Amino acid sequence: MTAIKNIVEGESLSYIGLFKVKELYDLIEKWCYEMGYDHQELKNYQEHYDTGKQIIIEARPFKLISDYAKIEIRIFMIFSEIKDVEVERDGIKEIYNKGKVDMIFDLFLVTDWENILQNRPLYYFLRTIFDKFIYKSYTRKFERKALSDYEDIKDKIKGYLNMYKY
């Protein structure tokens, strides 16, 4: 059976102001490409209200770090009260989105992601012993790598959103 270890659970990020939804989404996709992650999108839909648009996106980038382990980052994004605003910068008119961004991040380390060791109770027992004693140093190394990647994407998103504050 696949073992999933939660490294970060439910960490949130909120922002209210000007931004571009497409640029933010492209930033995440570009980061995934540069860091070797496969970008998987589970939800992406848009609703229109009197107060503006609401866009909900659930992205789950993952990276295979060995035949036994993979890193998954879950990014749940809710863009609410989105309205298009025309802004003039250096004499050039640009269209930005104005609204609220709420993001929830989860980080997982998934071991035995191919479900190789789930067929028999003996295999399950051996996998547990293997994880706890033999593969422990590798697991810690994978966790540090996962946390480093998570902090990197979160810092890039924060930097992008703070860029439009001024």
Secondary structure, DSSP 8 states (H G I E B T S, - for coil): --EEEEEEEEEEEEEEEEE-HHHHHHHHHHHHHHHT-B--EEEEEEEEETTEEEEEEEE--EEE-SSSEEEEEEEEEEEEEEEEEEEEETTEEEEEEEEEEEEEEEEEEEESTT-GGGSSHHHHHHHHHIIIIISHHHHHHHHHHHHHHHHHHHHHHHHHHHHTT-
